[in-house]
Every structure is written in C-alpha cells, then in structure tokens.
Amino acid sequence: MSCRRCGSQIPEGLGMCSVCGLEINAPWQPAPAVSLATAAAARSVAPPPASYALAGPVGVGGWLLFFCISFTILWPLWQLSQYARFHLEFRGLGWLGLSRLGLGFVAGVLLWTKNPFAMALLRFYYALSALLSVWGVLNLVRAVKHFNAGPLFWEIFLRGFGSALLFLIAGVFYFALSRRVRATYGSNLFG
C-alpha cells in the first residue's frame, strides 16, 4: 500500500505513514493551492520596524569610545600637563578645575561601563565646564586689558582655552545628537 500524501510504501498493519505521518484511516484532503505570489511573500523577510532604524548602533564604539578614552585618559593627562607647565597653583578656581577633571574622569568611566547614571553626571559635567570656560575667558580678557597685551591674548586663548572649548563644544554636540548615545543610554544629553 502507498501513502496518499507522499507516495511512500506503507507496510500492511501499520496505521500511519512512517515518512510523513499521515494516518491511513483518516480522510485526506489535498493542500489548497498556493499562488506563486503568496509563496514568495511568505518566504520574504519583513523589514524591521521604523523604530529599529532610528535606534542606531548600540554599545561603546566609534566616537563614543573616543570620548570615553578622552574623558578618562587623554583629557586628564593634558590638563595636568598644563598645570605643571605653567606652574599653576591649586587654589581658588584651580580646585574647581581639578574637580571638573575628576568629575569628567568619573563620567568617562560610567559612560564606558554603560551605567544609566552616566548621562545625568555628564549633564552636570558639561554645565560646570561651560561655567568654568566662561569664567576663564572673562578673567583672560580682564588680564589682557589690565596688562595691555592684545597679541598675547590670542596666543594664550588659542593654546589654553582653544582646545578646551573645542573639546567642550564637540562633546556637547555629539552627546546631544548621537544616535549611538540614545541607543546605548536611552537618552541624549538634553533628553
């Protein structure tokens, strides 16, 4: 006897096909015809949802990794070298600068470890950095007016504050607009 579904030979006395599992005594109906378009649609993979495309890459990589390395290694080394180079004393705003440095280091470590508290700490870090940068520029302008040293202002500004302001502005824009930051931490710098 042969199976009505698959055509394989079924030994006598066996109640079902050993190949496809069709019961011998069960009424059999052929499968409904499927059009080629329906079969092709069933085989095709549905596109990912729109929210997936907006999510962006996840994890610490790319520019996010660069900023983590900068916060934890490069920026502290550069800042401490500036203190040593210009023999700055750690008093007054110097302590605030060192506090900002420590805060940036902690924020970088939290970013690197994908801690959810990292974005809140980073917001505080950037607010403190902006205030200290404005304070530093105002003091520099006041010192230049007092000593009447116009060309010296631009040299000090470009060497000292220029790189710090560039790093500050680049970081704010990156953490405010990056899809990777939003996908990794659940929010950007401003929400």
FIKOLZA-1660 file (N, C-alpha, C; in steps of 0.1 Angstrom, whole numbers, plus 5000, padded with zeros to 4 digits):
% residues 191
   i   px   py   pz ch aa at
   1 5009 4988 5000  A  M  N
   1 5000 5000 5000  A  M CA
   1 5009 5012 5000  A  M  C
   2 5005 5023 4993  A  S  N
   2 5013 5035 4993  A  S CA
   2 5005 5047 4999  A  S  C
   3 5013 5056 5005  A  C  N
   3 5007 5067 5012  A  C CA
   3 5000 5077 5002  A  C  C
   4 4989 5082 5005  A  R  N
   4 4981 5091 4997  A  R CA
   4 4988 5105 4996  A  R  C
   5 4995 5108 5007  A  R  N
   5 5002 5122 5007  A  R CA
   5 5015 5122 5000  A  R  C
   6 5024 5113 5005  A  C  N
   6 5038 5114 5000  A  C CA
   6 5042 5103 4990  A  C  C
   7 5033 5092 4989  A  G  N
   7 5036 5082 4979  A  G CA
   7 5045 5071 4984  A  G  C
   8 5050 5072 4996  A  S  N
   8 5060 5061 5001  A  S CA
   8 5052 5049 5004  A  S  C
   9 5059 5037 5004  A  Q  N
   9 5053 5024 5007  A  Q CA
   9 5050 5023 5022  A  Q  C
  10 5038 5018 5026  A  I  N
  10 5034 5016 5040  A  I CA
  10 5032 5001 5042  A  I  C
  11 5039 4995 5051  A  P  N
  11 5037 4980 5054  A  P CA
  11 5023 4978 5059  A  P  C
  12 5018 4966 5055  A  E  N
  12 5004 4962 5060  A  E CA
  12 5004 4962 5075  A  E  C
  13 4993 4967 5081  A  G  N
  13 4991 4966 5095  A  G CA
  13 4995 4979 5102  A  G  C
  14 5003 4987 5095  A  L  N
  14 5008 4999 5101  A  L CA
  14 4997 5010 5099  A  L  C
  15 4993 5017 5110  A  G  N
  15 4982 5027 5109  A  G CA
  15 4986 5040 5104  A  G  C
  16 4998 5043 5101  A  M  N
  16 5003 5056 5097  A  M CA
  16 5015 5055 5088  A  M  C
  17 5017 5065 5080  A  C  N
  17 5029 5065 5071  A  C CA
  17 5041 5069 5080  A  C  C
  18 5052 5061 5078  A  S  N
  18 5064 5064 5086  A  S CA
  18 5072 5075 5081  A  S  C
  19 5069 5081 5069  A  V  N
  19 5076 5092 5063  A  V CA
  19 5070 5105 5067  A  V  C
  20 5057 5106 5064  A  C  N
  20 5050 5119 5066  A  C CA
  20 5040 5119 5077  A  C  C
  21 5037 5108 5083  A  G  N
  21 5029 5108 5095  A  G CA
  21 5014 5108 5092  A  G  C
  22 5010 5106 5080  A  L  N
  22 4995 5106 5076  A  L CA
  22 4989 5093 5082  A  L  C
  23 4978 5095 5089  A  E  N
  23 4971 5083 5093  A  E CA
  23 4963 5077 5081  A  E  C
  24 4964 5063 5081  A  I  N
  24 4958 5056 5069  A  I CA
  24 4943 5057 5069  A  I  C
  25 4937 5056 5080  A  N  N
  25 4922 5056 5080  A  N CA
  25 4916 5071 5081  A  N  C
  26 4925 5081 5082  A  A  N
  26 4919 5095 5083  A  A CA
  26 4916 5099 5069  A  A  C
  27 4905 5107 5068  A  P  N
  27 4902 5112 5055  A  P CA
  27 4913 5122 5050  A  P  C
  28 4916 5122 5038  A  W  N
  28 4927 5130 5033  A  W CA
  28 4922 5140 5023  A  W  C
  29 4926 5153 5025  A  Q  N
  29 4923 5163 5016  A  Q CA
  29 4936 5169 5011  A  Q  C
  30 4937 5172 4998  A  P  N
  30 4950 5178 4994  A  P CA
  30 4951 5192 4999  A  P  C
  31 4963 5197 5000  A  A  N
  31 4965 5210 5005  A  A CA
  31 4960 5220 4995  A  A  C
  32 4955 5232 4999  A  P  N
  32 4950 5242 4990  A  P CA
  32 4961 5247 4981  A  P  C
  33 4958 5251 4969  A  A  N
  33 4967 5256 4960  A  A CA
  33 4972 5270 4965  A  A  C
  34 4985 5272 4964  A  V  N
  34 4991 5284 4968  A  V CA
  34 4997 5291 4956  A  V  C
  35 4993 5304 4954  A  S  N
  35 4998 5311 4942  A  S CA
  35 5013 5314 4945  A  S  C
  36 5020 5316 4934  A  L  N
  36 5035 5319 4935  A  L CA
  36 5037 5332 4942  A  L  C
  37 5028 5342 4941  A  A  N
  37 5030 5355 4948  A  A CA
  37 5028 5353 4963  A  A  C
  38 5019 5345 4967  A  T  N
  38 5017 5342 4981  A  T CA
  38 5029 5335 4987  A  T  C
  39 5034 5325 4980  A  A  N
  39 5045 5317 4984  A  A CA
  39 5058 5326 4986  A  A  C
  40 5059 5335 4976  A  A  N
  40 5071 5344 4976  A  A CA
  40 5070 5354 4988  A  A  C
  41 5058 5359 4991  A  A  N
  41 5055 5368 5002  A  A CA
  41 5058 5361 5015  A  A  C
  42 5054 5348 5016  A  A  N
  42 5056 5341 5029  A  A CA
  42 5071 5339 5031  A  A  C
  43 5079 5337 5020  A  R  N
  43 5093 5335 5022  A  R CA
  43 5101 5347 5024  A  R  C
  44 5096 5359 5020  A  S  N
  44 5104 5371 5022  A  S CA
  44 5104 5375 5036  A  S  C
  45 5115 5382 5040  A  V  N
  45 5116 5387 5054  A  V CA
  45 5110 5401 5055  A  V  C
  46 5102 5403 5065  A  A  N
  46 5096 5416 5067  A  A CA
  46 5107 5426 5071  A  A  C
  47 5105 5438 5066  A  P  N
  47 5115 5448 5070  A  P CA
  47 5114 5451 5085  A  P  C
  48 5125 5456 5091  A  P  N
  48 5125 5459 5106  A  P CA
  48 5116 5471 5108  A  P  C
  49 5110 5472 5120  A  P  N
  49 5102 5483 5123  A  P CA
  49 5109 5496 5122  A  P  C
  50 5102 5507 5120  A  A  N
  50 5108 5520 5119  A  A CA
  50 5116 5524 5131  A  A  C
  51 5112 5520 5143  A  S  N
  51 5119 5524 5155  A  S CA
  51 5133 5517 5155  A  S  C
  52 5135 5506 5149  A  Y  N
  52 5148 5499 5148  A  Y CA
  52 5158 5508 5140  A  Y  C
  53 5153 5514 5129  A  A  N
  53 5162 5522 5120  A  A CA
  53 5166 5534 5128  A  A  C
  54 5157 5540 5137  A  L  N
  54 5161 5552 5144  A  L CA
  54 5170 5549 5156  A  L  C
  55 5170 5536 5160  A  A  N
  55 5178 5533 5172  A  A CA
  55 5193 5535 5171  A  A  C
  56 5198 5531 5160  A  G  N
  56 5212 5533 5157  A  G CA
  56 5220 5522 5164  A  G  C
  57 5234 5523 5162  A  P  N
  57 5242 5513 5168  A  P CA
  57 5242 5514 5183  A  P  C
  58 5244 5502 5190  A  V  N
  58 5244 5502 5204  A  V CA
  58 5258 5498 5209  A  V  C
  59 5262 5503 5220  A  G  N
  59 5274 5499 5226  A  G CA
  59 5285 5510 5225  A  G  C
  60 5295 5509 5233  A  V  N
  60 5306 5518 5233  A  V CA
  60 5316 5515 5221  A  V  C
  61 5315 5524 5211  A  G  N
  61 5323 5522 5199  A  G CA
  61 5323 5535 5192  A  G  C
  62 5331 5536 5181  A  G  N
  62 5331 5548 5173  A  G CA
  62 5335 5560 5181  A  G  C
  63 5328 5571 5179  A  W  N
  63 5331 5584 5186  A  W CA
  63 5328 5583 5201  A  W  C
  64 5319 5575 5204  A  L  N
  64 5316 5573 5219  A  L CA
  64 5328 5567 5226  A  L  C
  65 5335 5558 5220  A  L  N
  65 5347 5552 5225  A  L CA
  65 5358 5563 5226  A  L  C
  66 5359 5571 5216  A  F  N
  66 5369 5582 5216  A  F CA
  66 5366 5592 5228  A  F  C
  67 5354 5595 5230  A  F  N
  67 5351 5604 5241  A  F CA
  67 5353 5597 5255  A  F  C
  68 5350 5584 5256  A  C  N
  68 5354 5577 5268  A  C CA
  68 5368 5577 5271  A  C  C
  69 5376 5575 5261  A  I  N
  69 5391 5575 5262  A  I CA
  69 5396 5589 5265  A  I  C
  70 5390 5599 5259  A  S  N
  70 5394 5613 5262  A  S CA
  70 5391 5617 5276  A  S  C
  71 5379 5613 5281  A  F  N
  71 5375 5617 5294  A  F CA
  71 5384 5610 5305  A  F  C
  72 5387 5598 5302  A  T  N
  72 5394 5590 5313  A  T CA
  72 5409 5591 5312  A  T  C
  73 5415 5593 5300  A  I  N
  73 5429 5592 5298  A  I CA
  73 5435 5605 5292  A  I  C
  74 5431 5609 5280  A  L  N
  74 5437 5620 5273  A  L CA
  74 5435 5634 5280  A  L  C
  75 5423 5637 5283  A  W  N
  75 5420 5650 5289  A  W CA
  75 5427 5652 5303  A  W  C
  76 5426 5642 5312  A  P  N
  76 5434 5644 5324  A  P CA
  76 5449 5646 5322  A  P  C
  77 5455 5638 5313  A  L  N
  77 5469 5640 5311  A  L CA
  77 5472 5654 5305  A  L  C
  78 5464 5658 5296  A  W  N
  78 5466 5672 5290  A  W CA
  78 5464 5682 5301  A  W  C
  79 5454 5681 5308  A  Q  N
  79 5451 5692 5318  A  Q CA
  79 5462 5692 5329  A  Q  C
  80 5466 5681 5334  A  L  N
  80 5476 5680 5344  A  L CA
  80 5490 5686 5339  A  L  C
  81 5492 5683 5326  A  S  N
  81 5505 5688 5320  A  S CA
  81 5504 5703 5319  A  S  C
  82 5492 5709 5317  A  Q  N
  82 5491 5724 5316  A  Q CA
  82 5493 5730 5330  A  Q  C
  83 5488 5723 5341  A  Y  N
  83 5491 5728 5354  A  Y CA
  83 5506 5727 5357  A  Y  C
  84 5512 5717 5353  A  A  N
  84 5527 5715 5355  A  A CA
  84 5535 5725 5347  A  A  C
  85 5531 5727 5335  A  R  N
  85 5538 5736 5325  A  R CA
  85 5538 5750 5330  A  R  C
  86 5526 5755 5334  A  F  N
  86 5525 5769 5338  A  F CA
  86 5526 5771 5353  A  F  C
  87 5530 5761 5360  A  H  N
  87 5532 5762 5375  A  H CA
  87 5520 5768 5382  A  H  C
  88 5508 5764 5378  A  L  N
  88 5496 5769 5384  A  L CA
  88 5494 5764 5397  A  L  C
  89 5489 5772 5406  A  E  N
  89 5487 5768 5420  A  E CA
  89 5472 5762 5421  A  E  C
  90 5471 5753 5429  A  F  N
  90 5457 5746 5431  A  F CA
  90 5450 5754 5442  A  F  C
  91 5446 5766 5439  A  R  N
  91 5438 5773 5448  A  R CA
  91 5427 5780 5440  A  R  C
  92 5417 5785 5447  A  G  N
  92 5406 5792 5440  A  G CA
  92 5399 5784 5430  A  G  C
  93 5399 5789 5418  A  L  N
  93 5393 5781 5406  A  L CA
  93 5401 5770 5402  A  L  C
  94 5414 5769 5406  A  G  N
  94 5422 5757 5403  A  G CA
  94 5416 5745 5409  A  G  C
  95 5411 5746 5421  A  W  N
  95 5404 5734 5427  A  W CA
  95 5391 5730 5419  A  W  C
  96 5384 5741 5415  A  L  N
  96 5372 5738 5407  A  L CA
  96 5376 5731 5394  A  L  C
  97 5387 5735 5388  A  G  N
  97 5392 5729 5376  A  G CA
  97 5396 5714 5378  A  G  C
  98 5402 5712 5390  A  L  N
  98 5406 5698 5393  A  L CA
  98 5393 5690 5396  A  L  C
  99 5383 5696 5402  A  S  N
  99 5371 5689 5405  A  S CA
  99 5364 5685 5392  A  S  C
 100 5364 5695 5382  A  R  N
 100 5359 5692 5369  A  R CA
 100 5366 5680 5362  A  R  C
 101 5379 5680 5364  A  L  N
 101 5387 5669 5359  A  L CA
 101 5383 5656 5365  A  L  C
 102 5382 5655 5378  A  G  N
 102 5378 5643 5384  A  G CA
 102 5364 5639 5381  A  G  C
 103 5355 5649 5379  A  L  N
 103 5341 5646 5375  A  L CA
 103 5341 5641 5361  A  L  C
 104 5349 5646 5352  A  G  N
 104 5350 5641 5339  A  G CA
 104 5355 5627 5338  A  G  C
 105 5365 5624 5347  A  F  N
 105 5370 5611 5347  A  F CA
 105 5359 5601 5352  A  F  C
 106 5352 5604 5362  A  V  N
 106 5341 5595 5367  A  V CA
 106 5330 5594 5356  A  V  C
 107 5327 5605 5350  A  A  N
 107 5317 5604 5339  A  A CA
 107 5322 5595 5328  A  A  C
 108 5335 5596 5324  A  G  N
 108 5340 5588 5314  A  G CA
 108 5340 5573 5317  A  G  C
 109 5343 5570 5330  A  V  N
 109 5342 5556 5334  A  V CA
 109 5328 5551 5334  A  V  C
 110 5318 5559 5339  A  L  N
 110 5304 5555 5338  A  L CA
 110 5299 5553 5324  A  L  C
 111 5304 5562 5315  A  L  N
 111 5300 5560 5301  A  L CA
 111 5305 5547 5295  A  L  C
 112 5318 5545 5298  A  W  N
 112 5325 5533 5293  A  W CA
 112 5318 5520 5298  A  W  C
 113 5313 5520 5310  A  T  N
 113 5306 5508 5316  A  T CA
 113 5291 5508 5313  A  T  C
 114 5286 5518 5305  A  K  N
 114 5272 5519 5301  A  K CA
 114 5263 5520 5313  A  K  C
 115 5267 5527 5323  A  N  N
 115 5259 5529 5335  A  N CA
 115 5248 5539 5332  A  N  C
 116 5236 5537 5336  A  P  N
 116 5225 5546 5333  A  P CA
 116 5226 5560 5340  A  P  C
 117 5234 5561 5350  A  F  N
 117 5236 5573 5357  A  F CA
 117 5246 5582 5350  A  F  C
 118 5253 5577 5339  A  A  N
 118 5263 5584 5332  A  A CA
 118 5258 5597 5326  A  A  C
 119 5246 5596 5320  A  M  N
 119 5241 5608 5313  A  M CA
 119 5238 5620 5322  A  M  C
 120 5232 5616 5334  A  A  N
 120 5229 5627 5344  A  A CA
 120 5242 5633 5349  A  A  C
 121 5253 5625 5351  A  L  N
 121 5266 5631 5356  A  L CA
 121 5272 5639 5344  A  L  C
 122 5270 5634 5332  A  L  N
 122 5276 5641 5321  A  L CA
 122 5269 5655 5319  A  L  C
 123 5256 5656 5321  A  R  N
 123 5249 5669 5321  A  R CA
 123 5255 5679 5331  A  R  C
 124 5258 5674 5343  A  F  N
 124 5264 5682 5353  A  F CA
 124 5278 5686 5350  A  F  C
 125 5285 5677 5344  A  Y  N
 125 5299 5679 5340  A  Y CA
 125 5299 5690 5329  A  Y  C
 126 5291 5690 5319  A  Y  N
 126 5291 5700 5309  A  Y CA
 126 5286 5713 5314  A  Y  C
 127 5277 5714 5323  A  A  N
 127 5272 5726 5329  A  A CA
 127 5284 5733 5336  A  A  C
 128 5291 5725 5344  A  L  N
 128 5302 5730 5352  A  L CA
 128 5313 5735 5342  A  L  C
 129 5316 5727 5332  A  S  N
 129 5326 5730 5322  A  S CA
 129 5323 5743 5315  A  S  C
 130 5310 5745 5311  A  A  N
 130 5306 5757 5304  A  A CA
 130 5308 5770 5314  A  A  C
 131 5305 5768 5326  A  L  N
 131 5306 5779 5336  A  L CA
 131 5321 5783 5338  A  L  C
 132 5329 5772 5339  A  L  N
 132 5344 5775 5341  A  L CA
 132 5350 5780 5329  A  L  C
 133 5345 5776 5317  A  S  N
 133 5351 5782 5305  A  S CA
 133 5348 5797 5303  A  S  C
 134 5335 5800 5306  A  V  N
 134 5331 5814 5306  A  V CA
 134 5339 5822 5316  A  V  C
 135 5341 5817 5328  A  W  N
 135 5348 5824 5338  A  W CA
 135 5363 5826 5334  A  W  C
 136 5369 5815 5328  A  G  N
 136 5383 5816 5324  A  G CA
 136 5385 5827 5313  A  G  C
 137 5376 5827 5303  A  V  N
 137 5377 5837 5292  A  V CA
 137 5375 5851 5298  A  V  C
 138 5366 5853 5307  A  L  N
 138 5364 5866 5313  A  L CA
 138 5376 5871 5320  A  L  C
 139 5382 5862 5328  A  N  N
 139 5395 5865 5335  A  N CA
 139 5406 5868 5326  A  N  C
 140 5407 5861 5315  A  L  N
 140 5417 5863 5305  A  L CA
 140 5416 5876 5298  A  L  C
 141 5403 5880 5295  A  V  N
 141 5401 5893 5289  A  V CA
 141 5404 5904 5299  A  V  C
 142 5400 5903 5311  A  R  N
 142 5404 5912 5321  A  R CA
 142 5419 5914 5323  A  R  C
 143 5426 5903 5323  A  A  N
 143 5440 5903 5325  A  A CA
 143 5447 5910 5313  A  A  C
 144 5442 5907 5301  A  V  N
 144 5448 5914 5289  A  V CA
 144 5445 5929 5289  A  V  C
 145 5433 5933 5293  A  K  N
 145 5431 5947 5294  A  K CA
 145 5440 5954 5304  A  K  C
 146 5442 5947 5315  A  H  N
 146 5450 5953 5326  A  H CA
 146 5464 5954 5322  A  H  C
 147 5470 5944 5315  A  F  N
 147 5484 5945 5311  A  F CA
 147 5485 5950 5297  A  F  C
 148 5475 5954 5290  A  N  N
 148 5475 5959 5276  A  N CA
 148 5483 5950 5267  A  N  C
 149 5479 5937 5266  A  A  N
 149 5487 5927 5259  A  A CA
 149 5477 5920 5249  A  A  C
 150 5473 5927 5238  A  G  N
 150 5464 5922 5228  A  G CA
 150 5469 5909 5221  A  G  C
 151 5481 5909 5215  A  P  N
 151 5485 5897 5208  A  P CA
 151 5488 5886 5217  A  P  C
 152 5492 5889 5230  A  L  N
 152 5493 5878 5239  A  L CA
 152 5480 5871 5242  A  L  C
 153 5469 5878 5242  A  F  N
 153 5456 5873 5245  A  F CA
 153 5453 5861 5235  A  F  C
 154 5455 5864 5222  A  W  N
 154 5452 5854 5212  A  W CA
 154 5461 5841 5213  A  W  C
 155 5474 5844 5217  A  E  N
 155 5483 5832 5219  A  E CA
 155 5478 5824 5231  A  E  C
 156 5475 5830 5242  A  I  N
 156 5471 5823 5254  A  I CA
 156 5457 5816 5251  A  I  C
 157 5448 5824 5244  A  F  N
 157 5435 5818 5241  A  F CA
 157 5436 5806 5233  A  F  C
 158 5444 5807 5222  A  L  N
 158 5444 5795 5213  A  L CA
 158 5451 5783 5219  A  L  C
 159 5462 5786 5227  A  R  N
 159 5469 5775 5233  A  R CA
 159 5461 5769 5245  A  R  C
 160 5456 5777 5254  A  G  N
 160 5450 5773 5266  A  G CA
 160 5435 5770 5265  A  G  C
 161 5427 5779 5260  A  F  N
 161 5413 5778 5260  A  F CA
 161 5408 5772 5247  A  F  C
 162 5415 5774 5236  A  G  N
 162 5410 5769 5223  A  G CA
 162 5407 5755 5223  A  G  C
 163 5417 5747 5227  A  S  N
 163 5415 5732 5227  A  S CA
 163 5404 5728 5237  A  S  C
 164 5404 5734 5248  A  A  N
 164 5394 5731 5258  A  A CA
 164 5380 5734 5253  A  A  C
 165 5378 5746 5247  A  L  N
 165 5365 5750 5242  A  L CA
 165 5361 5741 5230  A  L  C
 166 5370 5737 5222  A  L  N
 166 5367 5728 5211  A  L CA
 166 5363 5715 5216  A  L  C
 167 5369 5709 5225  A  F  N
 167 5365 5696 5231  A  F CA
 167 5352 5697 5238  A  F  C
 168 5349 5709 5245  A  L  N
 168 5336 5711 5251  A  L CA
 168 5325 5711 5241  A  L  C
 169 5327 5719 5231  A  I  N
 169 5316 5721 5221  A  I CA
 169 5314 5708 5213  A  I  C
 170 5325 5702 5209  A  A  N
 170 5323 5689 5202  A  A CA
 170 5316 5678 5210  A  A  C
 171 5320 5678 5223  A  G  N
 171 5313 5668 5232  A  G CA
 171 5298 5671 5234  A  G  C
 172 5295 5684 5236  A  V  N
 172 5281 5687 5237  A  V CA
 172 5273 5684 5225  A  V  C
 173 5278 5687 5213  A  F  N
 173 5271 5684 5201  A  F CA
 173 5270 5669 5199  A  F  C
 174 5280 5661 5202  A  Y  N
 174 5280 5647 5200  A  Y CA
 174 5270 5640 5209  A  Y  C
 175 5271 5643 5222  A  F  N
 175 5262 5637 5231  A  F CA
 175 5247 5642 5230  A  F  C
 176 5245 5653 5224  A  A  N
 176 5231 5658 5221  A  A CA
 176 5225 5652 5209  A  A  C
 177 5233 5649 5199  A  L  N
 177 5227 5645 5186  A  L CA
 177 5230 5630 5182  A  L  C
 178 5238 5623 5189  A  S  N
 178 5243 5610 5185  A  S CA
 178 5232 5599 5187  A  S  C
 179 5230 5591 5176  A  R  N
 179 5220 5580 5177  A  R CA
 179 5226 5569 5185  A  R  C
 180 5239 5567 5185  A  R  N
 180 5246 5557 5193  A  R CA
 180 5244 5560 5208  A  R  C
 181 5245 5572 5212  A  V  N
 181 5243 5576 5226  A  V CA
 181 5229 5573 5230  A  V  C
 182 5219 5577 5222  A  R  N
 182 5205 5574 5225  A  R CA
 182 5202 5559 5226  A  R  C
 183 5207 5552 5217  A  A  N
 183 5205 5537 5217  A  A CA
 183 5212 5530 5229  A  A  C
 184 5224 5535 5233  A  T  N
 184 5231 5529 5244  A  T CA
 184 5226 5533 5258  A  T  C
 185 5223 5545 5260  A  Y  N
 185 5219 5550 5273  A  Y CA
 185 5204 5553 5274  A  Y  C
 186 5197 5553 5264  A  G  N
 186 5183 5556 5265  A  G CA
 186 5179 5570 5263  A  G  C
 187 5189 5579 5263  A  S  N
 187 5186 5593 5261  A  S CA
 187 5198 5600 5256  A  S  C
 188 5197 5612 5251  A  N  N
 188 5208 5620 5247  A  N CA
 188 5211 5630 5258  A  N  C
 189 5220 5640 5256  A  L  N
 189 5224 5649 5266  A  L CA
 189 5212 5658 5271  A  L  C
 190 5204 5662 5262  A  F  N
 190 5193 5671 5265  A  F CA
 190 5179 5664 5266  A  F  C
 191 5179 5651 5267  A  G  N
 191 5166 5644 5269  A  G CA
 191 5165 5631 5261  A  G  C
% end
